[in-house]
Amino acid sequence: MPKLISTISVLALLLAGAWLLHDGVSGKDLQMEVIAGATLLSVGVVTAVFLLRDWIKWKRELAKYREG
């Protein structure tokens, strides 16, 4: 269940950040929209990296458990 919540959070952060960046750059070029979009996008990317790292660690531990 926590993995599902994390995955949904990552997708929401990435989509919100991309939307704010696109709207801020293509529209009136408001600095706050660009900063907010970049912040959300970077938090989403960092969270996705941590989630992927934990998933890879879990897969390795599962392989060790199945072997021995």
N, CA, C and O atoms as a CHARMM CRD file, in Angstrom:
* protein
*
  272
    1    1 MET  N      0.80600  -1.20700   0.00000 PROA 1      0.00000
    2    1 MET  CA     0.00000   0.00000   0.00000 PROA 1      0.00000
    3    1 MET  C      0.85700   1.28400   0.00000 PROA 1      0.00000
    4    1 MET  O      0.53600   2.22100  -0.73000 PROA 1      0.00000
    5    2 PRO  N      1.93700   1.34900   0.79800 PROA 2      0.00000
    6    2 PRO  CA     2.75900   2.57300   0.75500 PROA 2      0.00000
    7    2 PRO  C      3.39800   2.81000  -0.60800 PROA 2      0.00000
    8    2 PRO  O      3.58200   3.95700  -1.01600 PROA 2      0.00000
    9    3 LYS  N      3.74100   1.72100  -1.32400 PROA 3      0.00000
   10    3 LYS  CA     4.33100   1.88400  -2.65900 PROA 3      0.00000
   11    3 LYS  C      3.32600   2.51900  -3.61800 PROA 3      0.00000
   12    3 LYS  O      3.69000   3.34400  -4.45600 PROA 3      0.00000
   13    4 LEU  N      2.06600   2.12700  -3.48800 PROA 4      0.00000
   14    4 LEU  CA     1.03600   2.67900  -4.35000 PROA 4      0.00000
   15    4 LEU  C      0.84700   4.17400  -4.08000 PROA 4      0.00000
   16    4 LEU  O      0.71600   4.97200  -5.00800 PROA 4      0.00000
   17    5 ILE  N      0.83700   4.53500  -2.80900 PROA 5      0.00000
   18    5 ILE  CA     0.69100   5.94700  -2.44400 PROA 5      0.00000
   19    5 ILE  C      1.89200   6.75300  -2.94000 PROA 5      0.00000
   20    5 ILE  O      1.73300   7.86900  -3.43400 PROA 5      0.00000
   21    6 SER  N      3.08800   6.18500  -2.80700 PROA 6      0.00000
   22    6 SER  CA     4.29300   6.86900  -3.28300 PROA 6      0.00000
   23    6 SER  C      4.27100   7.04100  -4.79500 PROA 6      0.00000
   24    6 SER  O      4.63800   8.09700  -5.31100 PROA 6      0.00000
   25    7 THR  N      3.84500   6.00900  -5.49500 PROA 7      0.00000
   26    7 THR  CA     3.77800   6.08400  -6.95000 PROA 7      0.00000
   27    7 THR  C      2.77000   7.13100  -7.40700 PROA 7      0.00000
   28    7 THR  O      3.03600   7.89400  -8.33600 PROA 7      0.00000
   29    8 ILE  N      1.63300   7.16400  -6.76400 PROA 8      0.00000
   30    8 ILE  CA     0.61700   8.16900  -7.10900 PROA 8      0.00000
   31    8 ILE  C      1.13000   9.57100  -6.79200 PROA 8      0.00000
   32    8 ILE  O      0.89300  10.50700  -7.55500 PROA 8      0.00000
   33    9 SER  N      1.83300   9.71600  -5.66700 PROA 9      0.00000
   34    9 SER  CA     2.40000  11.02100  -5.30100 PROA 9      0.00000
   35    9 SER  C      3.43400  11.48100  -6.32100 PROA 9      0.00000
   36    9 SER  O      3.45800  12.65100  -6.70100 PROA 9      0.00000
   37   10 VAL  N      4.28400  10.56200  -6.76200 PROA 10     0.00000
   38   10 VAL  CA     5.30500  10.90000  -7.76100 PROA 10     0.00000
   39   10 VAL  C      4.63700  11.35900  -9.05300 PROA 10     0.00000
   40   10 VAL  O      5.02400  12.37600  -9.62800 PROA 10     0.00000
   41   11 LEU  N      3.64500  10.61800  -9.50500 PROA 11     0.00000
   42   11 LEU  CA     2.95200  11.00400 -10.74200 PROA 11     0.00000
   43   11 LEU  C      2.27100  12.36200 -10.60000 PROA 11     0.00000
   44   11 LEU  O      2.31800  13.18000 -11.51800 PROA 11     0.00000
   45   12 ALA  N      1.64000  12.60100  -9.45700 PROA 12     0.00000
   46   12 ALA  CA     0.97100  13.88300  -9.24200 PROA 12     0.00000
   47   12 ALA  C      1.97400  15.03900  -9.21800 PROA 12     0.00000
   48   12 ALA  O      1.72400  16.09300  -9.80300 PROA 12     0.00000
   49   13 LEU  N      3.09800  14.84200  -8.54600 PROA 13     0.00000
   50   13 LEU  CA     4.12300  15.88900  -8.49400 PROA 13     0.00000
   51   13 LEU  C      4.70600  16.16800  -9.86900 PROA 13     0.00000
   52   13 LEU  O      4.88600  17.32700 -10.24400 PROA 13     0.00000
   53   14 LEU  N      5.00300  15.11900 -10.62100 PROA 14     0.00000
   54   14 LEU  CA     5.56900  15.31100 -11.95300 PROA 14     0.00000
   55   14 LEU  C      4.58800  16.00500 -12.89300 PROA 14     0.00000
   56   14 LEU  O      4.96600  16.91000 -13.63700 PROA 14     0.00000
   57   15 LEU  N      3.33800  15.58200 -12.85700 PROA 15     0.00000
   58   15 LEU  CA     2.33500  16.20900 -13.73100 PROA 15     0.00000
   59   15 LEU  C      2.07500  17.66800 -13.33800 PROA 15     0.00000
   60   15 LEU  O      1.98300  18.53800 -14.20300 PROA 15     0.00000
   61   16 ALA  N      1.95900  17.92900 -12.04000 PROA 16     0.00000
   62   16 ALA  CA     1.72300  19.30800 -11.59300 PROA 16     0.00000
   63   16 ALA  C      2.90700  20.19800 -11.93600 PROA 16     0.00000
   64   16 ALA  O      2.72900  21.33300 -12.37900 PROA 16     0.00000
   65   17 GLY  N      4.10800  19.68900 -11.73100 PROA 17     0.00000
   66   17 GLY  CA     5.30800  20.47600 -12.04700 PROA 17     0.00000
   67   17 GLY  C      5.42500  20.75100 -13.53200 PROA 17     0.00000
   68   17 GLY  O      5.73800  21.87200 -13.93400 PROA 17     0.00000
   69   18 ALA  N      5.17500  19.73500 -14.35600 PROA 18     0.00000
   70   18 ALA  CA     5.25000  19.92900 -15.80300 PROA 18     0.00000
   71   18 ALA  C      4.17800  20.89300 -16.28500 PROA 18     0.00000
   72   18 ALA  O      4.43100  21.71900 -17.16200 PROA 18     0.00000
   73   19 TRP  N      2.98600  20.79200 -15.71600 PROA 19     0.00000
   74   19 TRP  CA     1.90200  21.69400 -16.12400 PROA 19     0.00000
   75   19 TRP  C      2.21900  23.13600 -15.73300 PROA 19     0.00000
   76   19 TRP  O      2.01000  24.05000 -16.53100 PROA 19     0.00000
   77   20 LEU  N      2.71800  23.35100 -14.52100 PROA 20     0.00000
   78   20 LEU  CA     3.06100  24.70900 -14.10400 PROA 20     0.00000
   79   20 LEU  C      4.21500  25.27800 -14.92100 PROA 20     0.00000
   80   20 LEU  O      4.20800  26.45700 -15.27500 PROA 20     0.00000
   81   21 LEU  N      5.20200  24.44400 -15.22000 PROA 21     0.00000
   82   21 LEU  CA     6.31300  24.92400 -16.05300 PROA 21     0.00000
   83   21 LEU  C      5.82400  25.29400 -17.44400 PROA 21     0.00000
   84   21 LEU  O      6.17900  26.35000 -17.96800 PROA 21     0.00000
   85   22 HSD  N      5.01400  24.43600 -18.04200 PROA 22     0.00000
   86   22 HSD  CA     4.52100  24.69900 -19.39400 PROA 22     0.00000
   87   22 HSD  C      3.63900  25.94500 -19.41900 PROA 22     0.00000
   88   22 HSD  O      3.75100  26.77600 -20.32000 PROA 22     0.00000
   89   23 ASP  N      2.77300  26.06500 -18.43600 PROA 23     0.00000
   90   23 ASP  CA     1.87300  27.21600 -18.38200 PROA 23     0.00000
   91   23 ASP  C      2.64300  28.50200 -18.11200 PROA 23     0.00000
   92   23 ASP  O      2.33200  29.54200 -18.69300 PROA 23     0.00000
   93   24 GLY  N      3.64100  28.44400 -17.24000 PROA 24     0.00000
   94   24 GLY  CA     4.41000  29.64200 -16.91400 PROA 24     0.00000
   95   24 GLY  C      5.31600  30.08000 -18.03900 PROA 24     0.00000
   96   24 GLY  O      5.48300  31.28000 -18.25200 PROA 24     0.00000
   97   25 VAL  N      5.90400  29.15400 -18.76700 PROA 25     0.00000
   98   25 VAL  CA     6.83800  29.50600 -19.83600 PROA 25     0.00000
   99   25 VAL  C      6.09400  29.92000 -21.09400 PROA 25     0.00000
  100   25 VAL  O      6.47800  30.88400 -21.75700 PROA 25     0.00000
  101   26 SER  N      5.02100  29.18900 -21.43000 PROA 26     0.00000
  102   26 SER  CA     4.32400  29.49500 -22.67300 PROA 26     0.00000
  103   26 SER  C      3.33200  30.64600 -22.51300 PROA 26     0.00000
  104   26 SER  O      2.92700  31.26000 -23.50000 PROA 26     0.00000
  105   27 GLY  N      2.95000  30.93300 -21.29700 PROA 27     0.00000
  106   27 GLY  CA     1.95800  31.98300 -21.07300 PROA 27     0.00000
  107   27 GLY  C      2.58900  33.32900 -20.80700 PROA 27     0.00000
  108   27 GLY  O      3.36000  33.84600 -21.61400 PROA 27     0.00000
  109   28 LYS  N      2.25100  33.88200 -19.67100 PROA 28     0.00000
  110   28 LYS  CA     2.69300  35.21900 -19.29900 PROA 28     0.00000
  111   28 LYS  C      4.10900  35.25200 -18.75700 PROA 28     0.00000
  112   28 LYS  O      4.65800  36.32500 -18.50900 PROA 28     0.00000
  113   29 ASP  N      4.70500  34.07800 -18.57100 PROA 29     0.00000
  114   29 ASP  CA     6.05200  33.95500 -18.01200 PROA 29     0.00000
  115   29 ASP  C      6.11900  34.54300 -16.60600 PROA 29     0.00000
  116   29 ASP  O      6.97500  35.37200 -16.29900 PROA 29     0.00000
  117   30 LEU  N      5.20800  34.09800 -15.77500 PROA 30     0.00000
  118   30 LEU  CA     5.23100  34.51500 -14.37900 PROA 30     0.00000
  119   30 LEU  C      6.30400  33.73400 -13.64300 PROA 30     0.00000
  120   30 LEU  O      6.36400  32.50800 -13.73000 PROA 30     0.00000
  121   31 GLN  N      7.13700  34.44300 -12.93000 PROA 31     0.00000
  122   31 GLN  CA     8.26500  33.79400 -12.26600 PROA 31     0.00000
  123   31 GLN  C      7.81200  32.79000 -11.21000 PROA 31     0.00000
  124   31 GLN  O      8.43800  31.74000 -11.05900 PROA 31     0.00000
  125   32 MET  N      6.76000  33.08200 -10.48900 PROA 32     0.00000
  126   32 MET  CA     6.30900  32.18000  -9.42900 PROA 32     0.00000
  127   32 MET  C      5.81500  30.85700  -9.99900 PROA 32     0.00000
  128   32 MET  O      6.03600  29.81000  -9.39000 PROA 32     0.00000
  129   33 GLU  N      5.15100  30.87900 -11.15100 PROA 33     0.00000
  130   33 GLU  CA     4.69100  29.63300 -11.76900 PROA 33     0.00000
  131   33 GLU  C      5.86400  28.79400 -12.22800 PROA 33     0.00000
  132   33 GLU  O      5.84900  27.57200 -12.08100 PROA 33     0.00000
  133   34 VAL  N      6.86900  29.42600 -12.77700 PROA 34     0.00000
  134   34 VAL  CA     8.05100  28.69300 -13.23500 PROA 34     0.00000
  135   34 VAL  C      8.80400  28.11300 -12.04200 PROA 34     0.00000
  136   34 VAL  O      9.23500  26.96100 -12.08800 PROA 34     0.00000
  137   35 ILE  N      8.96700  28.89000 -10.98400 PROA 35     0.00000
  138   35 ILE  CA     9.66400  28.40300  -9.79500 PROA 35     0.00000
  139   35 ILE  C      8.87700  27.27100  -9.14700 PROA 35     0.00000
  140   35 ILE  O      9.45900  26.25600  -8.76500 PROA 35     0.00000
  141   36 ALA  N      7.56400  27.43100  -9.01700 PROA 36     0.00000
  142   36 ALA  CA     6.74000  26.37700  -8.41800 PROA 36     0.00000
  143   36 ALA  C      6.76400  25.11400  -9.27400 PROA 36     0.00000
  144   36 ALA  O      6.85100  24.00800  -8.74100 PROA 36     0.00000
  145   37 GLY  N      6.69000  25.26800 -10.57800 PROA 37     0.00000
  146   37 GLY  CA     6.73700  24.11100 -11.46500 PROA 37     0.00000
  147   37 GLY  C      8.06100  23.38200 -11.38900 PROA 37     0.00000
  148   37 GLY  O      8.09900  22.15300 -11.34900 PROA 37     0.00000
  149   38 ALA  N      9.14600  24.13600 -11.36900 PROA 38     0.00000
  150   38 ALA  CA    10.46500  23.51400 -11.27300 PROA 38     0.00000
  151   38 ALA  C     10.64500  22.81300  -9.92700 PROA 38     0.00000
  152   38 ALA  O     11.25000  21.74300  -9.85800 PROA 38     0.00000
  153   39 THR  N     10.12700  23.40500  -8.87400 PROA 39     0.00000
  154   39 THR  CA    10.22200  22.79200  -7.55200 PROA 39     0.00000
  155   39 THR  C      9.44200  21.48900  -7.49600 PROA 39     0.00000
  156   39 THR  O      9.96300  20.47100  -7.04000 PROA 39     0.00000
  157   40 LEU  N      8.20900  21.51300  -7.95200 PROA 40     0.00000
  158   40 LEU  CA     7.39800  20.29300  -7.94000 PROA 40     0.00000
  159   40 LEU  C      8.00500  19.21500  -8.83000 PROA 40     0.00000
  160   40 LEU  O      8.01600  18.03800  -8.47200 PROA 40     0.00000
  161   41 LEU  N      8.50000  19.61800  -9.97000 PROA 41     0.00000
  162   41 LEU  CA     9.11100  18.65600 -10.89200 PROA 41     0.00000
  163   41 LEU  C     10.35700  18.03500 -10.26800 PROA 41     0.00000
  164   41 LEU  O     10.55700  16.82500 -10.36900 PROA 41     0.00000
  165   42 SER  N     11.18800  18.83500  -9.63500 PROA 42     0.00000
  166   42 SER  CA    12.40200  18.28200  -9.02500 PROA 42     0.00000
  167   42 SER  C     12.08100  17.39800  -7.82800 PROA 42     0.00000
  168   42 SER  O     12.74100  16.37800  -7.63100 PROA 42     0.00000
  169   43 VAL  N     11.09000  17.75900  -7.02900 PROA 43     0.00000
  170   43 VAL  CA    10.69600  16.90900  -5.90800 PROA 43     0.00000
  171   43 VAL  C     10.13900  15.58400  -6.43300 PROA 43     0.00000
  172   43 VAL  O     10.39700  14.52900  -5.85300 PROA 43     0.00000
  173   44 GLY  N      9.38400  15.63400  -7.51700 PROA 44     0.00000
  174   44 GLY  CA     8.86600  14.40900  -8.11900 PROA 44     0.00000
  175   44 GLY  C      9.97300  13.51700  -8.64000 PROA 44     0.00000
  176   44 GLY  O      9.91700  12.30000  -8.46400 PROA 44     0.00000
  177   45 VAL  N     10.97500  14.09400  -9.27500 PROA 45     0.00000
  178   45 VAL  CA    12.08900  13.30000  -9.80400 PROA 45     0.00000
  179   45 VAL  C     12.89800  12.67600  -8.66300 PROA 45     0.00000
  180   45 VAL  O     13.26400  11.50300  -8.73500 PROA 45     0.00000
  181   46 VAL  N     13.17600  13.44000  -7.62700 PROA 46     0.00000
  182   46 VAL  CA    13.93700  12.91500  -6.49100 PROA 46     0.00000
  183   46 VAL  C     13.15300  11.79500  -5.80000 PROA 46     0.00000
  184   46 VAL  O     13.73000  10.76800  -5.44200 PROA 46     0.00000
  185   47 THR  N     11.86700  11.98400  -5.61500 PROA 47     0.00000
  186   47 THR  CA    11.03700  10.95100  -5.00200 PROA 47     0.00000
  187   47 THR  C     10.99500   9.70200  -5.86800 PROA 47     0.00000
  188   47 THR  O     11.02800   8.58800  -5.34600 PROA 47     0.00000
  189   48 ALA  N     10.92400   9.87200  -7.17900 PROA 48     0.00000
  190   48 ALA  CA    10.92700   8.72500  -8.08200 PROA 48     0.00000
  191   48 ALA  C     12.24700   7.97100  -8.00800 PROA 48     0.00000
  192   48 ALA  O     12.25700   6.74100  -8.06000 PROA 48     0.00000
  193   49 VAL  N     13.34700   8.68100  -7.89000 PROA 49     0.00000
  194   49 VAL  CA    14.65600   8.03000  -7.76700 PROA 49     0.00000
  195   49 VAL  C     14.72600   7.22800  -6.47500 PROA 49     0.00000
  196   49 VAL  O     15.19500   6.09000  -6.48100 PROA 49     0.00000
  197   50 PHE  N     14.26600   7.80600  -5.36500 PROA 50     0.00000
  198   50 PHE  CA    14.26800   7.07400  -4.09900 PROA 50     0.00000
  199   50 PHE  C     13.35600   5.85700  -4.15400 PROA 50     0.00000
  200   50 PHE  O     13.70300   4.80100  -3.62700 PROA 50     0.00000
  201   51 LEU  N     12.20400   5.99100  -4.77900 PROA 51     0.00000
  202   51 LEU  CA    11.27700   4.87700  -4.91300 PROA 51     0.00000
  203   51 LEU  C     11.88800   3.76800  -5.75900 PROA 51     0.00000
  204   51 LEU  O     11.75700   2.59100  -5.42100 PROA 51     0.00000
  205   52 LEU  N     12.54500   4.12200  -6.84000 PROA 52     0.00000
  206   52 LEU  CA    13.19100   3.14200  -7.70300 PROA 52     0.00000
  207   52 LEU  C     14.35100   2.45500  -6.97100 PROA 52     0.00000
  208   52 LEU  O     14.53900   1.24500  -7.09600 PROA 52     0.00000
  209   53 ARG  N     15.11800   3.22600  -6.21800 PROA 53     0.00000
  210   53 ARG  CA    16.22700   2.65400  -5.45600 PROA 53     0.00000
  211   53 ARG  C     15.73000   1.63300  -4.43800 PROA 53     0.00000
  212   53 ARG  O     16.31300   0.55800  -4.30000 PROA 53     0.00000
  213   54 ASP  N     14.65500   1.96600  -3.72600 PROA 54     0.00000
  214   54 ASP  CA    14.09200   1.03300  -2.75000 PROA 54     0.00000
  215   54 ASP  C     13.52400  -0.21500  -3.42200 PROA 54     0.00000
  216   54 ASP  O     13.62200  -1.31300  -2.87500 PROA 54     0.00000
  217   55 TRP  N     12.93800  -0.05100  -4.59400 PROA 55     0.00000
  218   55 TRP  CA    12.38100  -1.18600  -5.32100 PROA 55     0.00000
  219   55 TRP  C     13.49100  -2.13600  -5.77700 PROA 55     0.00000
  220   55 TRP  O     13.34800  -3.35500  -5.68100 PROA 55     0.00000
  221   56 ILE  N     14.59900  -1.57100  -6.27400 PROA 56     0.00000
  222   56 ILE  CA    15.73000  -2.39800  -6.70300 PROA 56     0.00000
  223   56 ILE  C     16.32300  -3.13400  -5.49900 PROA 56     0.00000
  224   56 ILE  O     16.66000  -4.31400  -5.59900 PROA 56     0.00000
  225   57 LYS  N     16.45000  -2.45100  -4.37400 PROA 57     0.00000
  226   57 LYS  CA    16.96300  -3.09300  -3.15800 PROA 57     0.00000
  227   57 LYS  C     16.04300  -4.23400  -2.73000 PROA 57     0.00000
  228   57 LYS  O     16.51900  -5.29800  -2.33500 PROA 57     0.00000
  229   58 TRP  N     14.73700  -4.02300  -2.80500 PROA 58     0.00000
  230   58 TRP  CA    13.77300  -5.05100  -2.43700 PROA 58     0.00000
  231   58 TRP  C     13.88800  -6.26000  -3.36700 PROA 58     0.00000
  232   58 TRP  O     13.82300  -7.40200  -2.91000 PROA 58     0.00000
  233   59 LYS  N     14.05800  -6.01400  -4.66700 PROA 59     0.00000
  234   59 LYS  CA    14.18500  -7.11900  -5.61900 PROA 59     0.00000
  235   59 LYS  C     15.45000  -7.93900  -5.33700 PROA 59     0.00000
  236   59 LYS  O     15.42200  -9.16500  -5.43800 PROA 59     0.00000
  237   60 ARG  N     16.54200  -7.28500  -4.99100 PROA 60     0.00000
  238   60 ARG  CA    17.77900  -8.00400  -4.66800 PROA 60     0.00000
  239   60 ARG  C     17.61900  -8.85200  -3.42400 PROA 60     0.00000
  240   60 ARG  O     18.06800  -9.99700  -3.38800 PROA 60     0.00000
  241   61 GLU  N     16.98000  -8.29500  -2.39800 PROA 61     0.00000
  242   61 GLU  CA    16.75000  -9.04100  -1.16600 PROA 61     0.00000
  243   61 GLU  C     15.81500 -10.23400  -1.42800 PROA 61     0.00000
  244   61 GLU  O     16.00600 -11.30700  -0.85700 PROA 61     0.00000
  245   62 LEU  N     14.82800 -10.04900  -2.27000 PROA 62     0.00000
  246   62 LEU  CA    13.91400 -11.13400  -2.60000 PROA 62     0.00000
  247   62 LEU  C     14.65000 -12.24000  -3.34800 PROA 62     0.00000
  248   62 LEU  O     14.38600 -13.41900  -3.11100 PROA 62     0.00000
  249   63 ALA  N     15.56000 -11.88800  -4.23800 PROA 63     0.00000
  250   63 ALA  CA    16.35000 -12.88400  -4.96800 PROA 63     0.00000
  251   63 ALA  C     17.24600 -13.66600  -4.00300 PROA 63     0.00000
  252   63 ALA  O     17.39000 -14.88100  -4.14200 PROA 63     0.00000
  253   64 LYS  N     17.84600 -12.98400  -3.03300 PROA 64     0.00000
  254   64 LYS  CA    18.67700 -13.67100  -2.03900 PROA 64     0.00000
  255   64 LYS  C     17.84200 -14.63500  -1.20500 PROA 64     0.00000
  256   64 LYS  O     18.27500 -15.74600  -0.90300 PROA 64     0.00000
  257   65 TYR  N     16.65400 -14.20200  -0.84100 PROA 65     0.00000
  258   65 TYR  CA    15.76400 -15.04100  -0.03600 PROA 65     0.00000
  259   65 TYR  C     15.34700 -16.29000  -0.80200 PROA 65     0.00000
  260   65 TYR  O     15.27300 -17.37500  -0.22400 PROA 65     0.00000
  261   66 ARG  N     15.07700 -16.14900  -2.08100 PROA 66     0.00000
  262   66 ARG  CA    14.63300 -17.29100  -2.89700 PROA 66     0.00000
  263   66 ARG  C     15.76800 -18.26100  -3.15400 PROA 66     0.00000
  264   66 ARG  O     15.53100 -19.46200  -3.28800 PROA 66     0.00000
  265   67 GLU  N     17.00900 -17.76300  -3.22700 PROA 67     0.00000
  266   67 GLU  CA    18.15000 -18.64200  -3.46100 PROA 67     0.00000
  267   67 GLU  C     18.47700 -19.50800  -2.25700 PROA 67     0.00000
  268   67 GLU  O     18.77300 -20.69400  -2.39800 PROA 67     0.00000
  269   68 GLY  N     18.42400 -18.92600  -1.10000 PROA 68     0.00000
  270   68 GLY  CA    18.93500 -19.66200   0.04400 PROA 68     0.00000
  271   68 GLY  C     17.97000 -19.86300   1.10600 PROA 68     0.00000
  272   68 GLY  O     18.29200 -20.47400   2.12500 PROA 68     0.00000
